[in-house]
């Protein structure tokens, strides 16, 4: 069912056989922590499309029938945005932005990012500047309360537009389609 848990179980099994119970379990615990850190450092960045006949958005790779909105790139980071994964996220978004044609807006859906640290906020600011150099505007949507507070404290709201609890991804997409990008 879970490759990750299977790997941890195998490390524990082999560790117990070779090193004894205590050392084998300790080895499995250390391996588990290292694997979690590795997984956390390269979170999934989903690129979203509109679910047909709705105002909702979901992962294009899982649902190829979703509609791509022309001129827009919508992404969702499926983890917290922190110092050890910020560069991976930035590279994933820039890589996708390079392949998009006539890109005008990039929308970051932060609904599945329960925490953003200062490095993550600074990465978003840098991403905004890099996208602007390509002629695209970064907008953020559906950030949680603590995330909004940190992004505002870092001055990101003045750079990317209003970050509030009222604007959904669909609202920001509608505003971008109208041309302004402000929901």
Backbone as a ProteinNet text record, in pm:
[ID]
protein_1_A
[PRIMARY]
XXXXXXXXXXXXXXXXXXXXXXXXXXXXXXXXXXXXXXXXXXXXXXXXXXXXXXXXXXXXXXXXXXXXXXXXXXXXXXXXXXXXXXXXXXXXXXXXXXXXXXXXXXXXXXXXXXXXXXXXXXXXXXXXXXXXXXXXXXXXXXXXXXXXXXXXXXXXXXXXXXXXXXXXXXXXXXXXXXXXXXX
[TERTIARY]
82.6	0	86.5	192.3	278.7	425.1	486.4	627.5	715.7	683.1	762	762	645.5	635.9	698.9	689.3	753.7	905.1	960.9	1105.6	1148.9	1073.2	1105.5	1097.5	994.7	979.3	1094.7	1139.5	1251.3	1382.1	1403	1522.6	1517.8	1401.5	1386.8	1410.9	1353.4	1367.1	1513.6	1579.7	1719.7	1807.3	1777	1852.9	1843.3	1723.3	1704.1	1777.5	1770.4	1840	1991.6	2045.8	2190.9	2247.7	2171.7	2226	2160.8	2053.3	1979.4	1859.1	1773.9	1646.3	1666.1	1737.5	1750.7	1820.3	1935.4	2008.3	1930.7	1861.3	1781.6	1667	1599.4	1488.4	1542.8	1655.7	1717.2	1758.2	1814.8	1850.9	1726.9	1618.6	1494.3	1440.9	1451.3	1404.9	1486.6	1618.7	1705.7	1676.8	1663.1	1632.9	1499.2	1401.5	1270	1277.9	1353.7	1368.7	1439.1	1542.9	1615.5	1526.2	1446	1356	1246.7	1198.1	1099.7	1158.5	1281.8	1347.9	1368.3	1407.6	1425.1	1293.4	1188.8	1056.7	1008.7	1033.5	992.6	1071.6	1194.4	1277.4	1239.2	1162	1117.8	967.4	888.9	744.3	685.7	571.7	500.8	447	472.3	416	318.8	190.6	87.2	50.9	34.6	-10.6	-156.9	-238.9	-382.9	-453.2	-566.4	-656.4	-798.3	-886.1	-1025.7	-1099.1	-1166.1	-1249.9	-1366	-1389.5	-1494.8	-1629.6	-1693.3	-1827.1	-1829.6	-1718.8	-1716.4	-1624.6	-1615.5	-1523	-1411.3	-1387.9	-1284.5	-1167.1	-1050.7	-926.9	-860.5	-802.8	-731.1	-613.1	-533.8	-407.4	-426.8	-358.5	-366.9	-304.5	-199	-134.5	-222.7	-304.3	-395.8	-527.8	-561.4	-689.8	-666.1	-618	-585	-706.5	-826.8	-945.6	-973.7	-898.5	-914.5	-879	-940.1	-919	-803.8	-707.3	-598.7	-653.3	-628.9	-676.2	-567.2	-598.3	-496.4	-434.6	-301.8	-230.7	-206.6	-255.2	-240.9	-166.8	-88	-24.5	-64.1	-129.6	-177.5	-104	-42.5	30.7	-12.1	3	-26.2	88.8	148.4	254.7	187.4	216	148.6	232.2	277	349.3	371	433.6	476.3	586.8	606.9	711.9	818	932.5	1035.3	1173.1	1269.6	1405.6	1462.6	1429.4	1492	1418.2	1302	1234.6	1199.5	1229.1	1190.4	1252.7	1378.5	1445.5	1384.7	1350.9	1285.8	1152.9	1076.4	946.7	965.8	1058.7	1085.3	1126.1	1214.9	1260.8	1146.3	1060.3	947.4	854	825.3	735	801.5	927.8	997.3	1009.8	1034.8	1044.4	913.6	804.2	672.8	642.2	684.6	659.3	733.5	851.8	929.8	857.1	779.7	711.7	574.1	523	389.2	397.2	296.1	294	204.2	246.1	171.4	131.5	224.7	197.7	183	68.4	43.2	37.7	-16.9	-32.8	7.6	69.2	98.6	28.2	-54	-132.2	-84.1	-44.1	-1.6	-114.1	-161.4	-265.2	-193.8	-208	-139.9	-231.1	-342.9	-439.7	-383.9	-288.9	-232.9	-92.8	-62.5	65.1	35.2	39.9	2.1	101.7	223.3	325.2	417.8	451.5	552.4	648.1	776.9	873.9	928.4	1017.9	1072.3	1144.2	1219.3	1287.6	1186.7	1077.5	972.3	909.1	883.8	826.9	923.6	1052.1	1152.1	1165.6	1148.2	1150.1	1032.9	915.1	798.9	823.1	890.8	924.3	1021.5	1120.8	1217	1147.3	1057	980.3	898	838.9	761.3	848.6	971.5	1062.3	1104.2	1132.7	1173.7	1060.1	939	824.1	798	814.2	794.5	892.2	1015	1113.8	1069.2	984.3	929.8	796	749.5	623.9	501.4	521.7	408.5	396.4	275.8	245.3	212	270.4	241.3	127.9	31.7	-76.7	-82.6	-127.5	-139.8	-283.6	-328.1	-466.4	-473.8	-574.4	-614.9	-507.6	-429.9	-330.1	-400.5	-351.9	-405.1	-364.3	-430.2	-412.2	-266.3	-197.7	-58.5	30.5	0.3	77.6	54.9	-70.7	-100.2	-25.4	-26.7	42.1	190.6	254.4	397.4	424.9	344.2	364.5	347.4	250.8	232.1	350.8	398.4	512.2	637.1	649.8	763	740.8	625.7	598.2	552.3	515.2	477.5	343.6	253.9	122.8	134.1	229.8	247.9	304.7	370.3	431.2	338.5	259	178.6	29.5	-9.6	-151.9	-210.3	-334.3	-403.3	-398	-364.9	-365.8	-467.6	-584.4	-688.6	-757.5	-850.3	-920.8	-1043.9	-1073.1	-1194.9	-1172.7	-1053.9	-1028	-990.7	-1068.3	-1037.7	-953.5	-902.7	-830.1	-921.8	-1046.8	-1142.7	-1162.3	-1167.8	-1182	-1060.7	-941.5	-819.1	-812.1	-850.2	-852.8	-949.1	-1067.7	-1165.9	-1107.8	-1042	-982.1	-871.2	-791.8	-685.2	-744.2	-851.1	-915.2	-974.7	-1013.9	-1063.1	-947.8	-823.5	-706.3	-632.2	-692.1	-625.1	-551.7	-603.2	-538.9	-575	-639.6	-682.8	-823.4	-838.3	-969.7	-1057
-119.9	0	125.6	127	244.6	201.8	248.9	216.5	270	390.5	452.5	363.7	322.6	239.7	102.4	51.4	-76.2	-63.8	46.3	67	74.9	146.5	157.2	19.1	-56.7	-191	-282.1	-271	-354	-315.8	-184.8	-140.7	-196.5	-189	-242	-393.5	-463.3	-608.3	-649.1	-590.2	-623.2	-578.2	-459.5	-408.4	-498.8	-547.6	-638.3	-769.9	-822	-947.9	-935	-823.6	-807.4	-746.5	-657.2	-580.4	-610.9	-683.4	-707.4	-614.8	-639.5	-567.2	-418	-379.2	-237.3	-158.9	-206.7	-136.1	-137.2	-244.8	-252.9	-153.8	-141.1	-44.7	98	123.6	256.8	290.2	193.3	213.4	248.2	177	203.1	343	386	519.9	627.7	611.7	707.7	707.3	589.7	579.8	645.4	625.9	685.5	838.3	893.1	1038.7	1091.4	1024.1	1066.7	1060.4	954.9	942.4	1048.9	1083.1	1190.6	1324.9	1350.5	1475.3	1481.8	1371.1	1367.3	1393.4	1329	1346.5	1490.9	1547.7	1685.7	1788	1753.8	1848.8	1856.4	1760	1760.1	1734.9	1831.4	1809.9	1810.3	1752.9	1750.8	1890.3	1939.4	2066.3	2029.7	2041.8	2005.1	2127.3	2106.3	2212.6	2184.4	2287.7	2268.7	2316.3	2252.8	2292.4	2292.2	2360.1	2371.4	2239.7	2191.5	2072.6	2111.8	2036.9	2074.8	2100.8	2207.4	2247.3	2282.4	2336.9	2376.6	2496.8	2544.2	2652.3	2597.6	2469	2405.6	2365.5	2351.3	2320.5	2199.8	2114.8	1998.6	1966.2	1872.4	1834.3	1785.3	1851.4	1813.6	1677.3	1642.1	1513.2	1396.1	1415.1	1309.6	1312.2	1429.5	1447.5	1524.4	1456.5	1524.8	1586.6	1551.7	1612.1	1751.1	1793.1	1928.9	2029	2146.1	2249.5	2340.7	2357.7	2452.5	2591.1	2685.8	2822.2	2896.6	2943.2	3009.6	3130.7	3139.2	3252.1	3241.2	3132.5	3114.7	2985.3	2990.2	2871.9	2869.4	2762.8	2752.1	2635.2	2661.2	2555.2	2545.1	2425.1	2399.5	2318	2371	2299.2	2209.3	2081.8	1987.2	1957.4	2065.8	2057.1	2198.9	2209.6	2340.1	2391.1	2522.1	2583.1	2633.8	2564.3	2595.7	2600.8	2640.5	2663.3	2543.6	2422.8	2306.7	2257.5	2316.3	2275.6	2393.1	2514.4	2633.4	2635.3	2600	2602.2	2498.9	2382.9	2280.3	2333.1	2398.3	2452.6	2560.4	2652.4	2761	2704.4	2606.2	2546.3	2476.1	2408	2338.7	2438	2549.2	2649.6	2716.9	2755.7	2820.3	2727	2599.6	2502	2494.3	2490.8	2485.4	2617.8	2728.5	2860.3	2874.9	2814.9	2822.8	2756.1	2652.4	2578.4	2635.3	2724.1	2780.9	2888.1	2890.6	2991.6	3108.5	3227.9	3351.3	3361.2	3330.4	3330.4	3473.5	3501.8	3635.1	3633.2	3526	3516.4	3378	3374.9	3250.4	3261.6	3162	3164.4	3052	3088.1	2990.1	2960.7	2837.8	2792	2741.3	2813.5	2777.7	2702	2651.7	2584.8	2459.5	2392.7	2271	2294.5	2420.1	2455.6	2510.7	2423.4	2468.4	2564.1	2568.8	2654.2	2705.6	2833	2892.5	2966.4	2935.7	3006.1	3127.7	3201.5	3323.6	3293	3184.7	3147.9	3116.6	3052.5	3023.5	3151	3247.5	3375.7	3450.3	3445.3	3513.1	3445.2	3313.2	3242.4	3288.4	3305.6	3352.2	3492.8	3576.1	3710.8	3704.8	3619.3	3601.2	3544.5	3448.6	3390.6	3498.3	3586.5	3697.7	3781.6	3813	3893.7	3820.1	3692	3614	3600.5	3584.1	3575.9	3711	3818	3952.6	3978	3928.5	3943.5	3871	3771.1	3697.1	3754.3	3859.7	3923.3	3863	3785.4	3722.5	3780.9	3780.1	3833	3716.8	3719.3	3616.5	3662.3	3574.5	3596.3	3475	3497	3388.4	3379.7	3257.7	3237.9	3133.1	3143.9	3045.9	3012.6	3114.8	3094.5	3090.1	3005.6	2995.4	3117.1	3136.7	3257.9	3284.2	3185	3205.2	3232.5	3169.7	3190.3	3333	3377.6	3515.2	3615.8	3592.4	3684.2	3694.3	3581.5	3582.4	3648.3	3617.2	3676.3	3827.9	3874.1	4018.8	4080.7	4014.7	4066.2	4076.1	3987.5	3989.6	4088.1	4155.8	4255.1	4197.2	4071.5	4006.8	4057.5	4095.7	4141.2	4266.9	4351.9	4471.7	4437.2	4322.1	4282.2	4198.6	4110.3	4016.7	4046.6	4148.2	4179.1	4120.1	4150.5	4112.8	3961.9	3928.5	3789.1	3784.7	3731.8	3733.2	3598	3589	3462.9	3448.1	3549.6	3547.7	3499.1	3518.4	3487.8	3341.4	3273.5	3135.6	3137.2	3023.1	3013.1	3056.4	3014.4	3051	3202.2	3268.3	3414.6	3482.5	3434.3	3493.1	3466.2	3346.2	3315.5	3409.8	3429	3520.4	3660.6	3708.3	3842.2	3849.7	3745	3743	3743	3670.4	3666.5	3802.2	3878.8	4015	4111	4064.4	4144.2	4204.2	4213.9	4281.7	4190.2	4074.4	3981.6	4001.1	4110.9	4133.6	4078.3	3984.7	3923.7	4017.5
0	0	0	81.4	91.4	74.2	-32.4	-56.7	55.3	102.9	209.7	334	378	497.7	476.4	354.3	323.8	337.9	287.8	298.8	445.5	527.6	670.5	735.5	701.5	758.4	718.4	594.1	548.6	617.7	638	710.9	852.6	917.2	1053.3	1054.9	959.6	952.9	937.6	838.2	813.4	930.7	984.7	1098.6	1220.2	1249.1	1363	1338.8	1217.1	1186.1	1200.4	1154.1	1152.9	1281.2	1346.2	1458.1	1592.8	1592.1	1715.9	1724.1	1822.8	1831.5	1853.5	1956.5	1990.5	1879.4	1833.9	1729	1596.7	1567.5	1445.3	1445.5	1559.2	1569.5	1563.2	1627.6	1621.2	1477.7	1407.9	1268.1	1185.3	1208.5	1135.3	1166.8	1293	1330.5	1259.3	1257.2	1189.1	1038.7	980.9	837.2	805.5	892.9	873.3	873.7	967.4	974.9	849.8	806.4	686.7	562.8	552.1	437.2	441.1	560.3	572.5	530.9	573.5	534.2	383.2	325.1	179.3	108.1	155.7	95.2	112.5	229.8	256.7	177.3	139	65.2	-82.9	-129.1	-268.9	-276	-224.8	-222.6	-363.9	-373.9	-501.9	-529.5	-648.1	-694.2	-805.8	-776.2	-873.1	-956.8	-1085.4	-1173.9	-1204.8	-1189.9	-1186	-1311.8	-1337.1	-1444.2	-1390.1	-1460.8	-1418.1	-1442.6	-1340	-1354.9	-1446.6	-1553.3	-1648.4	-1580.5	-1624.7	-1578.4	-1430.1	-1379.1	-1237.9	-1220.5	-1096.3	-1060.6	-971.9	-977.8	-896.5	-984.2	-918.6	-989.9	-925.9	-1009.9	-957.5	-1048.5	-1005.8	-1067.4	-1211.3	-1303.5	-1444.9	-1473.1	-1400.7	-1428.7	-1387.1	-1286.4	-1242.8	-1319	-1370	-1440	-1569.7	-1672.7	-1798.2	-1868.6	-1824.9	-1884.5	-1828.3	-1724.4	-1673.5	-1782.5	-1774.1	-1875.2	-1834.5	-1923.1	-1901.3	-1933.5	-1844.5	-1867.2	-1944.8	-2066	-2148.9	-2077.9	-2084.6	-2026	-1876.9	-1816.5	-1672.1	-1640.2	-1535.1	-1478.9	-1332.3	-1290.9	-1153.6	-1088.7	-973.4	-905	-759.4	-705.1	-564	-506.3	-400.5	-330.9	-228.3	-233.5	-145.8	-21.4	43	169.4	219.9	334.4	382.4	290.7	290.5	209.5	306.4	308.6	407.3	342.2	422.4	372.2	298	337.8	274.3	150.8	117.7	-5.1	-96.6	-53.4	-129.4	-269.6	-279.9	-410.3	-505.5	-454.1	-537.2	-592.2	-507.5	-549.3	-655.2	-630.8	-725.7	-860.7	-861.2	-986.7	-1060.7	-986.4	-1050.2	-1119.3	-1052	-1110.1	-1229.9	-1216.2	-1328.5	-1448.2	-1422.6	-1531.3	-1608.6	-1537.7	-1602.6	-1672.8	-1612.3	-1672.5	-1805	-1813.9	-1938.3	-2054.6	-2025.1	-2132.1	-2165.2	-2080.9	-2104.2	-2212.5	-2297.3	-2403.3	-2361.8	-2396.5	-2368.7	-2221.2	-2133.8	-1990.4	-1940	-1876.4	-1820.2	-1668.3	-1612.1	-1467.2	-1418.1	-1300.3	-1230.3	-1096.2	-1065.6	-942.1	-851.8	-731.1	-632.4	-535.8	-536.6	-443.4	-318.4	-208.5	-84.2	12.6	-36.2	51.3	117.1	53.9	113.4	170.5	200.1	263.3	403.1	503.8	638.1	701.8	649	707.9	599.3	607.9	521.1	613.2	601.6	685.5	610.1	673.8	615.4	483	477.9	353.2	243.1	279.2	181.7	129	217.9	177.1	85.4	118.8	34.9	-100.7	-103.1	-231.2	-317.1	-256.6	-332.9	-387.3	-309	-354.3	-472.5	-463	-571.9	-695.1	-674.1	-784.5	-854	-775.2	-831.5	-924	-879	-960.1	-1087.3	-1076.5	-1193.2	-1294.6	-1244.5	-1335.1	-1400.9	-1325.2	-1381	-1495.4	-1481.3	-1588.2	-1715	-1700.7	-1815.1	-1861.6	-1794.9	-1833.1	-1766.2	-1660.3	-1590.2	-1449.5	-1398.7	-1266.2	-1173	-1053.2	-952.7	-863.3	-839.8	-744.8	-652.9	-530.2	-432.6	-385.4	-355.9	-313.8	-203.6	-122.9	-22.6	80.4	118.5	224.1	359.9	447.5	582.9	664.2	778.2	858.7	895.8	951.6	992	871.5	761	638.7	588.2	588.1	545.3	631.8	762.7	855	822.2	799.7	770.3	636	534.3	402.7	407.8	485.1	501.2	574	679.6	755.7	667.7	571.6	478.7	363.6	361.1	258	126	126	-0.1	-53.1	37.2	-7.8	-94.5	-65.2	-147.4	-284.8	-296	-423.1	-511.2	-450.7	-530.4	-525.1	-452.4	-440.8	-314.3	-293.8	-170.9	-145.5	-22	22.1	135.9	106.7	210.1	221.4	313	336	248.1	168.9	88.6	-53.9	-108.1	-248.9	-268.4	-349.1	-386.2	-513.7	-552	-678.2	-792.5	-789.2	-894.8	-901	-785.8	-783	-846.5	-812.6	-867.9	-1018.1	-1061.1	-1205.4	-1276	-1220.5	-1281.5	-1294.4	-1188.9	-1191.5	-1296.6	-1308.3	-1409.2	-1549.3	-1569	-1700.5	-1736.3	-1633.4	-1657.1	-1685.9	-1651.8	-1685	-1568.9	-1451.6	-1341.6	-1247.7	-1225.8	-1135	-989.7	-955.5	-816.6	-799.7	-707.4	-682.5	-601.9
[MASK]
+++++++++++++++++++++++++++++++++++++++++++++++++++++++++++++++++++++++++++++++++++++++++++++++++++++++++++++++++++++++++++++++++++++++++++++++++++++++++++++++++++++++++++++++++++++++

